[in-house]
């Protein structure tokens, strides 16, 4: 690996959580190595480390030094031929290669397992997945004047089918789709395409919001269910999301994504009597936003009002006001793809490398 490429995976102990998340997004390898000003290895941070820290503290501004692994695995240059064996032994995906003074010379990554021989994960094999597919998709007009939003193609595959395929990678086989607008087209499309999963349709006579239609599901559940909008793709470990919900004791978990907003002006911080305290040029604001994917305990279905327009956010607000636990599962900005608007739809296609399809 060239020096410039290696440096993309290195950062300082003073780097913030936000900065580390952005750097991990850019490198797409899920790990950063921490170095001092002499490029000597002092630690490592993975996307999982960041997620656990955020769940624990909620802080985006803390330096990575507060939670980094201070004893990461490494090899010296003369041991390079042992790298793959060492990564398999310790179940890690990357190893920094050090010089005699402890400085990082290179980084080697574990050999990729070909798609054909990857094991099928089954962690969601008994988990019901509800896809909210009843909206009109007015932000995508005039496309949605012809096609319902769930059938808008991303590349050559409709977004709803891509969502289902993603869940199938984790063993999910039971899907429920709440439908309303152009529902016959949705049902016909999936009826004509052979697949090894089951879709049960829940038909709304009128729009009931992202939670109201859940009351129309006649089946009862004995485990938490996943509810997702039909216009998003989440690049994350779905098994881990589900496991986090169960282990946290939350009644509802919202998958959240980092969102960075740059104010395109110099910001003035005022003081008393019309004086200026300080100025800040084009500051960046960072927030967690609701992606539209949820995990909820089945008992919550009883708390959704019947035949009433009711959103998942209404349900979460109700729980928070009652002092009940609502959790979050944070993911990076680049791990959340939303096709609700044309610009975001093009970004989704680019992220999935579908421009040539």
Short mmCIF file of the C-alpha atoms (twelve columns), coordinates in Angstrom:
data_MODEL
# 
_entry.id   MODEL 
# 
loop_
_atom_site.group_PDB 
_atom_site.id 
_atom_site.type_symbol 
_atom_site.label_atom_id 
_atom_site.label_alt_id 
_atom_site.label_comp_id 
_atom_site.label_asym_id 
_atom_site.label_seq_id 
_atom_site.Cartn_x 
_atom_site.Cartn_y 
_atom_site.Cartn_z 
_atom_site.pdbx_PDB_model_num 
ATOM 1   C CA . UNK A 1   0.000   0.000   0.000   1 
ATOM 2   C CA . UNK A 2   1.324   3.444   -0.919  1 
ATOM 3   C CA . UNK A 3   2.161   5.852   1.910   1 
ATOM 4   C CA . UNK A 4   -0.698  8.193   0.948   1 
ATOM 5   C CA . UNK A 5   -3.157  5.314   1.071   1 
ATOM 6   C CA . UNK A 6   -1.819  4.103   4.423   1 
ATOM 7   C CA . UNK A 7   -2.284  7.574   5.921   1 
ATOM 8   C CA . UNK A 8   -6.006  7.409   5.170   1 
ATOM 9   C CA . UNK A 9   -6.279  4.778   7.917   1 
ATOM 10  C CA . UNK A 10  -4.316  6.769   10.506  1 
ATOM 11  C CA . UNK A 11  -5.541  9.430   12.897  1 
ATOM 12  C CA . UNK A 12  -4.515  11.218  16.090  1 
ATOM 13  C CA . UNK A 13  -5.700  10.596  19.648  1 
ATOM 14  C CA . UNK A 14  -7.315  14.033  19.626  1 
ATOM 15  C CA . UNK A 15  -9.635  13.196  16.728  1 
ATOM 16  C CA . UNK A 16  -13.283 13.441  17.726  1 
ATOM 17  C CA . UNK A 17  -15.938 10.763  17.379  1 
ATOM 18  C CA . UNK A 18  -17.452 12.656  14.443  1 
ATOM 19  C CA . UNK A 19  -14.119 12.956  12.666  1 
ATOM 20  C CA . UNK A 20  -13.369 9.259   13.202  1 
ATOM 21  C CA . UNK A 21  -16.788 8.236   11.852  1 
ATOM 22  C CA . UNK A 22  -16.268 10.336  8.735   1 
ATOM 23  C CA . UNK A 23  -12.802 8.896   8.178   1 
ATOM 24  C CA . UNK A 24  -14.059 5.330   8.584   1 
ATOM 25  C CA . UNK A 25  -16.839 6.125   6.102   1 
ATOM 26  C CA . UNK A 26  -14.283 7.356   3.586   1 
ATOM 27  C CA . UNK A 27  -12.047 4.282   3.883   1 
ATOM 28  C CA . UNK A 28  -14.879 1.693   4.008   1 
ATOM 29  C CA . UNK A 29  -12.816 -0.714  6.149   1 
ATOM 30  C CA . UNK A 30  -14.387 -0.171  9.563   1 
ATOM 31  C CA . UNK A 31  -11.143 0.597   11.413  1 
ATOM 32  C CA . UNK A 32  -8.644  3.379   12.120  1 
ATOM 33  C CA . UNK A 33  -5.225  3.142   13.730  1 
ATOM 34  C CA . UNK A 34  -4.170  5.814   16.182  1 
ATOM 35  C CA . UNK A 35  -0.661  7.272   15.937  1 
ATOM 36  C CA . UNK A 36  1.366   9.992   17.639  1 
ATOM 37  C CA . UNK A 37  3.164   12.819  15.854  1 
ATOM 38  C CA . UNK A 38  5.992   10.422  14.975  1 
ATOM 39  C CA . UNK A 39  3.567   7.994   13.313  1 
ATOM 40  C CA . UNK A 40  4.080   5.505   16.149  1 
ATOM 41  C CA . UNK A 41  1.136   3.206   16.851  1 
ATOM 42  C CA . UNK A 42  -0.753  4.012   20.067  1 
ATOM 43  C CA . UNK A 43  -4.147  2.386   19.523  1 
ATOM 44  C CA . UNK A 44  -6.986  1.345   17.234  1 
ATOM 45  C CA . UNK A 45  -10.655 2.245   16.885  1 
ATOM 46  C CA . UNK A 46  -13.336 0.292   15.013  1 
ATOM 47  C CA . UNK A 47  -16.804 1.344   13.986  1 
ATOM 48  C CA . UNK A 48  -18.080 -1.027  16.697  1 
ATOM 49  C CA . UNK A 49  -15.985 0.770   19.331  1 
ATOM 50  C CA . UNK A 50  -17.512 4.068   18.227  1 
ATOM 51  C CA . UNK A 51  -21.048 2.657   18.290  1 
ATOM 52  C CA . UNK A 52  -20.636 1.252   21.802  1 
ATOM 53  C CA . UNK A 53  -19.231 4.578   23.012  1 
ATOM 54  C CA . UNK A 54  -22.130 6.522   21.517  1 
ATOM 55  C CA . UNK A 55  -24.705 4.186   23.040  1 
ATOM 56  C CA . UNK A 56  -22.959 4.532   26.388  1 
ATOM 57  C CA . UNK A 57  -22.372 8.304   26.411  1 
ATOM 58  C CA . UNK A 58  -24.180 9.917   23.467  1 
ATOM 59  C CA . UNK A 59  -21.181 12.221  22.986  1 
ATOM 60  C CA . UNK A 60  -20.018 13.108  19.479  1 
ATOM 61  C CA . UNK A 61  -17.217 15.445  20.575  1 
ATOM 62  C CA . UNK A 62  -15.125 13.170  22.777  1 
ATOM 63  C CA . UNK A 63  -11.626 12.300  21.519  1 
ATOM 64  C CA . UNK A 64  -11.005 8.728   20.382  1 
ATOM 65  C CA . UNK A 65  -8.330  8.406   23.073  1 
ATOM 66  C CA . UNK A 66  -11.128 7.910   25.609  1 
ATOM 67  C CA . UNK A 67  -12.251 4.582   24.190  1 
ATOM 68  C CA . UNK A 68  -9.587  3.342   21.761  1 
ATOM 69  C CA . UNK A 69  -8.016  -0.086  22.086  1 
ATOM 70  C CA . UNK A 70  -4.596  0.729   23.517  1 
ATOM 71  C CA . UNK A 71  -3.166  -2.715  22.756  1 
ATOM 72  C CA . UNK A 72  -3.994  -3.464  19.124  1 
ATOM 73  C CA . UNK A 73  -2.456  -6.386  17.292  1 
ATOM 74  C CA . UNK A 74  0.408   -5.562  14.923  1 
ATOM 75  C CA . UNK A 75  3.304   -7.138  13.077  1 
ATOM 76  C CA . UNK A 76  6.789   -6.034  12.145  1 
ATOM 77  C CA . UNK A 77  7.849   -5.799  8.527   1 
ATOM 78  C CA . UNK A 78  9.993   -8.934  8.742   1 
ATOM 79  C CA . UNK A 79  6.889   -10.930 9.852   1 
ATOM 80  C CA . UNK A 80  4.751   -9.832  6.906   1 
ATOM 81  C CA . UNK A 81  4.338   -13.376 5.577   1 
ATOM 82  C CA . UNK A 82  2.482   -14.289 8.812   1 
ATOM 83  C CA . UNK A 83  -0.119  -11.525 8.515   1 
ATOM 84  C CA . UNK A 84  -3.053  -13.519 7.091   1 
ATOM 85  C CA . UNK A 85  -2.553  -16.376 9.536   1 
ATOM 86  C CA . UNK A 86  -2.412  -13.954 12.451  1 
ATOM 87  C CA . UNK A 87  -5.609  -12.174 11.398  1 
ATOM 88  C CA . UNK A 88  -7.485  -15.462 11.105  1 
ATOM 89  C CA . UNK A 89  -6.184  -16.592 14.503  1 
ATOM 90  C CA . UNK A 90  -7.277  -13.403 16.297  1 
ATOM 91  C CA . UNK A 91  -10.439 -12.827 14.212  1 
ATOM 92  C CA . UNK A 92  -9.378  -9.375  13.060  1 
ATOM 93  C CA . UNK A 93  -9.561  -7.761  9.643   1 
ATOM 94  C CA . UNK A 94  -6.515  -5.470  9.566   1 
ATOM 95  C CA . UNK A 95  -2.936  -5.344  10.859  1 
ATOM 96  C CA . UNK A 96  -0.584  -2.382  10.953  1 
ATOM 97  C CA . UNK A 97  2.968   -3.137  9.851   1 
ATOM 98  C CA . UNK A 98  5.509   -1.458  12.109  1 
ATOM 99  C CA . UNK A 99  9.101   -0.384  11.686  1 
ATOM 100 C CA . UNK A 100 11.770  -0.844  14.347  1 
ATOM 101 C CA . UNK A 101 10.741  2.372   16.122  1 
ATOM 102 C CA . UNK A 102 7.067   1.411   16.291  1 
ATOM 103 C CA . UNK A 103 6.057   3.649   13.422  1 
ATOM 104 C CA . UNK A 104 3.353   2.492   11.014  1 
ATOM 105 C CA . UNK A 105 4.829   1.587   7.632   1 
ATOM 106 C CA . UNK A 106 1.870   -0.156  6.042   1 
ATOM 107 C CA . UNK A 107 -1.482  -1.805  6.736   1 
ATOM 108 C CA . UNK A 108 -2.517  -5.227  5.506   1 
ATOM 109 C CA . UNK A 109 -6.085  -6.436  5.354   1 
ATOM 110 C CA . UNK A 110 -7.509  -9.887  5.713   1 
ATOM 111 C CA . UNK A 111 -8.179  -11.621 2.402   1 
ATOM 112 C CA . UNK A 112 -11.797 -11.217 1.353   1 
ATOM 113 C CA . UNK A 113 -13.983 -14.321 1.393   1 
ATOM 114 C CA . UNK A 114 -15.568 -14.782 -2.054  1 
ATOM 115 C CA . UNK A 115 -19.316 -14.140 -2.073  1 
ATOM 116 C CA . UNK A 116 -19.941 -17.688 -3.313  1 
ATOM 117 C CA . UNK A 117 -18.453 -19.270 -0.194  1 
ATOM 118 C CA . UNK A 118 -19.709 -16.851 2.455   1 
ATOM 119 C CA . UNK A 119 -21.911 -18.482 5.052   1 
ATOM 120 C CA . UNK A 120 -25.578 -17.556 5.083   1 
ATOM 121 C CA . UNK A 121 -26.356 -15.814 8.365   1 
ATOM 122 C CA . UNK A 122 -29.558 -16.892 10.084  1 
ATOM 123 C CA . UNK A 123 -29.838 -14.544 13.062  1 
ATOM 124 C CA . UNK A 124 -33.139 -13.073 11.828  1 
ATOM 125 C CA . UNK A 125 -34.661 -16.342 10.604  1 
ATOM 126 C CA . UNK A 126 -37.587 -16.107 13.051  1 
ATOM 127 C CA . UNK A 127 -37.880 -12.314 13.150  1 
ATOM 128 C CA . UNK A 128 -40.860 -10.654 11.421  1 
ATOM 129 C CA . UNK A 129 -40.045 -7.646  9.246   1 
ATOM 130 C CA . UNK A 130 -42.719 -5.055  8.470   1 
ATOM 131 C CA . UNK A 131 -42.167 -2.821  5.430   1 
ATOM 132 C CA . UNK A 132 -44.246 0.350   5.373   1 
ATOM 133 C CA . UNK A 133 -45.130 0.533   1.669   1 
ATOM 134 C CA . UNK A 134 -48.411 2.446   1.606   1 
ATOM 135 C CA . UNK A 135 -47.274 6.034   1.021   1 
ATOM 136 C CA . UNK A 136 -47.712 8.009   -2.195  1 
ATOM 137 C CA . UNK A 137 -44.089 9.161   -2.422  1 
ATOM 138 C CA . UNK A 138 -45.054 12.726  -3.327  1 
ATOM 139 C CA . UNK A 139 -41.412 13.894  -3.162  1 
ATOM 140 C CA . UNK A 140 -40.660 11.638  -6.138  1 
ATOM 141 C CA . UNK A 141 -43.486 12.970  -8.314  1 
ATOM 142 C CA . UNK A 142 -43.963 12.519  -11.286 1 
ATOM 143 C CA . UNK A 143 -42.298 9.069   -11.066 1 
ATOM 144 C CA . UNK A 144 -44.802 8.010   -8.434  1 
ATOM 145 C CA . UNK A 145 -47.705 9.107   -10.588 1 
ATOM 146 C CA . UNK A 146 -46.906 6.007   -12.638 1 
ATOM 147 C CA . UNK A 147 -45.220 3.657   -10.173 1 
ATOM 148 C CA . UNK A 148 -45.753 3.264   -6.424  1 
ATOM 149 C CA . UNK A 149 -42.688 4.296   -4.458  1 
ATOM 150 C CA . UNK A 150 -41.760 0.718   -3.413  1 
ATOM 151 C CA . UNK A 151 -41.335 -0.199  -7.106  1 
ATOM 152 C CA . UNK A 152 -39.137 2.766   -8.073  1 
ATOM 153 C CA . UNK A 153 -35.989 1.071   -9.409  1 
ATOM 154 C CA . UNK A 154 -32.573 1.616   -7.914  1 
ATOM 155 C CA . UNK A 155 -30.466 0.360   -10.774 1 
ATOM 156 C CA . UNK A 156 -32.691 -2.354  -12.222 1 
ATOM 157 C CA . UNK A 157 -34.160 -3.607  -8.932  1 
ATOM 158 C CA . UNK A 158 -37.073 -1.904  -7.096  1 
ATOM 159 C CA . UNK A 159 -36.140 -0.366  -3.755  1 
ATOM 160 C CA . UNK A 160 -38.518 -2.626  -1.793  1 
ATOM 161 C CA . UNK A 161 -36.935 -5.720  -3.335  1 
ATOM 162 C CA . UNK A 162 -33.465 -4.440  -2.419  1 
ATOM 163 C CA . UNK A 163 -34.628 -3.953  1.178   1 
ATOM 164 C CA . UNK A 164 -35.976 -7.502  1.298   1 
ATOM 165 C CA . UNK A 165 -32.749 -8.907  -0.154  1 
ATOM 166 C CA . UNK A 166 -30.758 -7.104  2.526   1 
ATOM 167 C CA . UNK A 167 -32.822 -8.678  5.304   1 
ATOM 168 C CA . UNK A 168 -32.591 -12.080 3.606   1 
ATOM 169 C CA . UNK A 169 -28.798 -11.889 3.987   1 
ATOM 170 C CA . UNK A 170 -29.447 -12.291 7.727   1 
ATOM 171 C CA . UNK A 171 -31.940 -15.129 7.384   1 
ATOM 172 C CA . UNK A 172 -35.208 -13.170 7.416   1 
ATOM 173 C CA . UNK A 173 -37.988 -14.948 5.530   1 
ATOM 174 C CA . UNK A 174 -41.211 -13.514 6.966   1 
ATOM 175 C CA . UNK A 175 -42.205 -10.111 5.605   1 
ATOM 176 C CA . UNK A 176 -45.359 -8.082  6.071   1 
ATOM 177 C CA . UNK A 177 -45.990 -5.132  3.761   1 
ATOM 178 C CA . UNK A 178 -48.509 -2.428  4.618   1 
ATOM 179 C CA . UNK A 179 -49.915 -1.204  1.294   1 
ATOM 180 C CA . UNK A 180 -52.389 1.371   0.033   1 
ATOM 181 C CA . UNK A 181 -51.382 3.503   -2.974  1 
ATOM 182 C CA . UNK A 182 -51.213 1.398   -6.170  1 
ATOM 183 C CA . UNK A 183 -51.180 -1.722  -4.011  1 
ATOM 184 C CA . UNK A 184 -52.228 -4.021  -6.860  1 
ATOM 185 C CA . UNK A 185 -49.051 -3.159  -8.771  1 
ATOM 186 C CA . UNK A 186 -46.888 -4.039  -5.757  1 
ATOM 187 C CA . UNK A 187 -48.676 -7.343  -5.204  1 
ATOM 188 C CA . UNK A 188 -48.515 -8.232  -8.893  1 
ATOM 189 C CA . UNK A 189 -44.791 -7.524  -9.138  1 
ATOM 190 C CA . UNK A 190 -43.855 -9.832  -6.274  1 
ATOM 191 C CA . UNK A 191 -46.347 -12.480 -7.364  1 
ATOM 192 C CA . UNK A 192 -44.671 -12.681 -10.764 1 
ATOM 193 C CA . UNK A 193 -41.143 -12.974 -9.372  1 
ATOM 194 C CA . UNK A 194 -40.187 -16.257 -7.751  1 
ATOM 195 C CA . UNK A 195 -38.572 -15.938 -4.327  1 
ATOM 196 C CA . UNK A 196 -37.894 -17.993 -1.222  1 
ATOM 197 C CA . UNK A 197 -39.490 -15.613 1.280   1 
ATOM 198 C CA . UNK A 198 -43.100 -14.944 2.206   1 
ATOM 199 C CA . UNK A 199 -44.854 -11.580 1.950   1 
ATOM 200 C CA . UNK A 200 -48.152 -11.008 3.746   1 
ATOM 201 C CA . UNK A 201 -49.973 -7.850  2.679   1 
ATOM 202 C CA . UNK A 202 -51.720 -5.602  5.179   1 
ATOM 203 C CA . UNK A 203 -54.105 -3.376  3.254   1 
ATOM 204 C CA . UNK A 204 -55.027 0.119   4.403   1 
ATOM 205 C CA . UNK A 205 -58.310 1.595   3.241   1 
ATOM 206 C CA . UNK A 206 -56.854 5.019   3.978   1 
ATOM 207 C CA . UNK A 207 -53.417 6.236   5.078   1 
ATOM 208 C CA . UNK A 208 -52.770 5.506   8.763   1 
ATOM 209 C CA . UNK A 209 -49.188 6.704   9.157   1 
ATOM 210 C CA . UNK A 210 -46.023 4.728   9.812   1 
ATOM 211 C CA . UNK A 211 -47.455 3.084   12.944  1 
ATOM 212 C CA . UNK A 212 -51.237 3.208   12.572  1 
ATOM 213 C CA . UNK A 213 -51.330 0.433   10.002  1 
ATOM 214 C CA . UNK A 214 -49.619 -1.966  12.427  1 
ATOM 215 C CA . UNK A 215 -52.984 -2.330  14.144  1 
ATOM 216 C CA . UNK A 216 -54.291 -4.009  11.008  1 
ATOM 217 C CA . UNK A 217 -51.889 -6.933  11.388  1 
ATOM 218 C CA . UNK A 218 -53.956 -9.866  12.561  1 
ATOM 219 C CA . UNK A 219 -51.047 -12.069 13.566  1 
ATOM 220 C CA . UNK A 220 -49.668 -11.931 17.103  1 
ATOM 221 C CA . UNK A 221 -45.928 -11.908 17.797  1 
ATOM 222 C CA . UNK A 222 -43.864 -13.455 20.557  1 
ATOM 223 C CA . UNK A 223 -40.647 -11.520 19.852  1 
ATOM 224 C CA . UNK A 224 -39.591 -8.015  18.824  1 
ATOM 225 C CA . UNK A 225 -40.347 -7.103  15.241  1 
ATOM 226 C CA . UNK A 226 -38.518 -4.857  12.805  1 
ATOM 227 C CA . UNK A 227 -40.382 -2.031  11.097  1 
ATOM 228 C CA . UNK A 228 -38.792 -0.135  8.215   1 
ATOM 229 C CA . UNK A 229 -39.784 2.479   5.689   1 
ATOM 230 C CA . UNK A 230 -39.795 1.305   2.078   1 
ATOM 231 C CA . UNK A 231 -37.494 4.038   0.743   1 
ATOM 232 C CA . UNK A 232 -34.310 3.508   2.769   1 
ATOM 233 C CA . UNK A 233 -31.335 1.202   2.760   1 
ATOM 234 C CA . UNK A 234 -29.274 0.683   5.895   1 
ATOM 235 C CA . UNK A 235 -25.727 -0.638  5.555   1 
ATOM 236 C CA . UNK A 236 -25.155 -2.197  8.963   1 
ATOM 237 C CA . UNK A 237 -25.142 -5.539  10.739  1 
ATOM 238 C CA . UNK A 238 -28.869 -6.267  11.107  1 
ATOM 239 C CA . UNK A 239 -28.214 -9.086  13.562  1 
ATOM 240 C CA . UNK A 240 -26.254 -6.705  15.766  1 
ATOM 241 C CA . UNK A 241 -29.034 -4.110  15.619  1 
ATOM 242 C CA . UNK A 242 -31.565 -6.698  16.750  1 
ATOM 243 C CA . UNK A 243 -29.229 -8.074  19.437  1 
ATOM 244 C CA . UNK A 244 -28.597 -4.575  20.799  1 
ATOM 245 C CA . UNK A 245 -32.339 -3.982  21.141  1 
ATOM 246 C CA . UNK A 246 -32.903 -7.220  23.055  1 
ATOM 247 C CA . UNK A 247 -29.910 -6.789  25.356  1 
ATOM 248 C CA . UNK A 248 -30.539 -3.095  26.085  1 
ATOM 249 C CA . UNK A 249 -33.963 -3.629  27.623  1 
ATOM 250 C CA . UNK A 250 -35.457 -0.928  25.387  1 
ATOM 251 C CA . UNK A 251 -39.088 -1.192  24.395  1 
ATOM 252 C CA . UNK A 252 -38.354 0.606   21.144  1 
ATOM 253 C CA . UNK A 253 -35.043 1.083   19.349  1 
ATOM 254 C CA . UNK A 254 -34.581 3.642   16.590  1 
ATOM 255 C CA . UNK A 255 -31.760 3.183   14.090  1 
ATOM 256 C CA . UNK A 256 -30.148 6.607   13.872  1 
ATOM 257 C CA . UNK A 257 -27.594 8.010   11.431  1 
ATOM 258 C CA . UNK A 258 -25.065 10.773  11.880  1 
ATOM 259 C CA . UNK A 259 -25.921 13.881  9.865   1 
ATOM 260 C CA . UNK A 260 -23.408 16.679  9.376   1 
ATOM 261 C CA . UNK A 261 -24.639 20.106  8.337   1 
ATOM 262 C CA . UNK A 262 -22.262 22.917  7.365   1 
ATOM 263 C CA . UNK A 263 -23.555 26.461  7.914   1 
ATOM 264 C CA . UNK A 264 -22.429 28.241  4.705   1 
ATOM 265 C CA . UNK A 265 -21.730 31.549  6.501   1 
ATOM 266 C CA . UNK A 266 -19.522 32.991  9.166   1 
ATOM 267 C CA . UNK A 267 -21.448 32.632  12.447  1 
ATOM 268 C CA . UNK A 268 -21.456 35.429  15.011  1 
ATOM 269 C CA . UNK A 269 -21.546 34.624  18.727  1 
ATOM 270 C CA . UNK A 270 -22.960 37.732  20.445  1 
ATOM 271 C CA . UNK A 271 -22.261 39.092  23.902  1 
ATOM 272 C CA . UNK A 272 -23.940 41.802  25.971  1 
ATOM 273 C CA . UNK A 273 -24.644 45.326  24.777  1 
ATOM 274 C CA . UNK A 274 -24.347 44.489  21.103  1 
ATOM 275 C CA . UNK A 275 -20.753 43.313  21.382  1 
ATOM 276 C CA . UNK A 276 -19.403 40.322  19.446  1 
ATOM 277 C CA . UNK A 277 -17.918 37.617  21.628  1 
ATOM 278 C CA . UNK A 278 -16.417 35.564  18.789  1 
ATOM 279 C CA . UNK A 279 -16.786 34.602  15.153  1 
ATOM 280 C CA . UNK A 280 -16.816 31.127  13.651  1 
ATOM 281 C CA . UNK A 281 -16.349 30.537  9.936   1 
ATOM 282 C CA . UNK A 282 -18.730 27.988  8.401   1 
ATOM 283 C CA . UNK A 283 -19.223 25.813  11.491  1 
ATOM 284 C CA . UNK A 284 -20.287 22.189  11.155  1 
ATOM 285 C CA . UNK A 285 -23.208 20.896  13.172  1 
ATOM 286 C CA . UNK A 286 -23.587 17.189  13.855  1 
ATOM 287 C CA . UNK A 287 -26.793 15.421  14.834  1 
ATOM 288 C CA . UNK A 288 -28.292 11.954  14.852  1 
ATOM 289 C CA . UNK A 289 -31.340 11.629  12.610  1 
ATOM 290 C CA . UNK A 290 -34.121 9.051   12.502  1 
ATOM 291 C CA . UNK A 291 -33.517 6.673   9.575   1 
ATOM 292 C CA . UNK A 292 -36.976 5.129   9.572   1 
ATOM 293 C CA . UNK A 293 -35.950 1.686   10.822  1 
ATOM 294 C CA . UNK A 294 -37.247 0.519   14.205  1 
ATOM 295 C CA . UNK A 295 -37.241 -2.534  16.450  1 
ATOM 296 C CA . UNK A 296 -40.181 -2.690  18.843  1 
ATOM 297 C CA . UNK A 297 -41.444 -5.104  21.427  1 
ATOM 298 C CA . UNK A 298 -44.723 -6.785  20.428  1 
ATOM 299 C CA . UNK A 299 -46.582 -5.426  23.487  1 
ATOM 300 C CA . UNK A 300 -46.285 -1.930  21.997  1 
ATOM 301 C CA . UNK A 301 -48.724 -2.861  19.243  1 
ATOM 302 C CA . UNK A 302 -51.498 -2.713  21.845  1 
ATOM 303 C CA . UNK A 303 -50.650 0.936   22.520  1 
ATOM 304 C CA . UNK A 304 -51.196 2.103   18.958  1 
ATOM 305 C CA . UNK A 305 -54.701 3.616   18.609  1 
ATOM 306 C CA . UNK A 306 -57.073 1.772   16.311  1 
ATOM 307 C CA . UNK A 307 -58.098 3.294   12.982  1 
ATOM 308 C CA . UNK A 308 -56.110 6.459   13.702  1 
ATOM 309 C CA . UNK A 309 -53.374 8.232   11.759  1 
ATOM 310 C CA . UNK A 310 -50.362 7.580   13.978  1 
ATOM 311 C CA . UNK A 311 -46.629 7.698   13.253  1 
ATOM 312 C CA . UNK A 312 -43.786 5.748   14.844  1 
ATOM 313 C CA . UNK A 313 -42.509 9.085   16.120  1 
ATOM 314 C CA . UNK A 314 -45.840 9.566   17.933  1 
ATOM 315 C CA . UNK A 315 -45.276 6.224   19.629  1 
ATOM 316 C CA . UNK A 316 -41.716 7.110   20.652  1 
ATOM 317 C CA . UNK A 317 -42.857 10.492  21.998  1 
ATOM 318 C CA . UNK A 318 -45.518 8.765   24.087  1 
ATOM 319 C CA . UNK A 319 -42.986 6.326   25.548  1 
ATOM 320 C CA . UNK A 320 -40.498 9.100   26.342  1 
ATOM 321 C CA . UNK A 321 -43.174 11.166  28.123  1 
ATOM 322 C CA . UNK A 322 -44.005 8.115   30.228  1 
ATOM 323 C CA . UNK A 323 -40.347 7.689   31.174  1 
ATOM 324 C CA . UNK A 324 -39.998 4.393   29.327  1 
ATOM 325 C CA . UNK A 325 -36.818 3.316   27.602  1 
ATOM 326 C CA . UNK A 326 -36.372 4.218   23.947  1 
ATOM 327 C CA . UNK A 327 -32.942 3.258   22.640  1 
ATOM 328 C CA . UNK A 328 -30.922 4.129   19.586  1 
ATOM 329 C CA . UNK A 329 -28.555 2.206   17.354  1 
ATOM 330 C CA . UNK A 330 -26.147 4.720   15.752  1 
ATOM 331 C CA . UNK A 331 -24.695 4.263   12.288  1 
ATOM 332 C CA . UNK A 332 -22.511 6.537   10.184  1 
ATOM 333 C CA . UNK A 333 -23.804 9.099   7.719   1 
ATOM 334 C CA . UNK A 334 -22.679 7.073   4.727   1 
ATOM 335 C CA . UNK A 335 -24.413 3.920   5.999   1 
ATOM 336 C CA . UNK A 336 -27.868 5.493   5.564   1 
ATOM 337 C CA . UNK A 337 -29.274 5.796   2.050   1 
ATOM 338 C CA . UNK A 338 -32.630 7.501   1.511   1 
ATOM 339 C CA . UNK A 339 -34.331 7.603   -1.884  1 
ATOM 340 C CA . UNK A 340 -37.114 9.932   -0.760  1 
ATOM 341 C CA . UNK A 341 -35.865 12.722  -3.043  1 
ATOM 342 C CA . UNK A 342 -34.244 12.722  -6.502  1 
ATOM 343 C CA . UNK A 343 -30.852 13.913  -5.268  1 
ATOM 344 C CA . UNK A 344 -30.748 11.219  -2.591  1 
ATOM 345 C CA . UNK A 345 -31.909 8.599   -5.086  1 
ATOM 346 C CA . UNK A 346 -28.925 9.423   -7.310  1 
ATOM 347 C CA . UNK A 347 -26.632 9.234   -4.270  1 
ATOM 348 C CA . UNK A 348 -28.048 5.798   -3.466  1 
ATOM 349 C CA . UNK A 349 -27.333 4.580   -7.009  1 
ATOM 350 C CA . UNK A 350 -23.778 5.930   -6.831  1 
ATOM 351 C CA . UNK A 351 -23.163 4.340   -3.445  1 
ATOM 352 C CA . UNK A 352 -24.359 0.979   -4.758  1 
ATOM 353 C CA . UNK A 353 -22.206 1.362   -7.907  1 
ATOM 354 C CA . UNK A 354 -25.267 1.104   -10.138 1 
ATOM 355 C CA . UNK A 355 -24.503 3.858   -12.651 1 
ATOM 356 C CA . UNK A 356 -23.585 1.358   -15.347 1 
ATOM 357 C CA . UNK A 357 -26.606 -0.890  -14.871 1 
# 
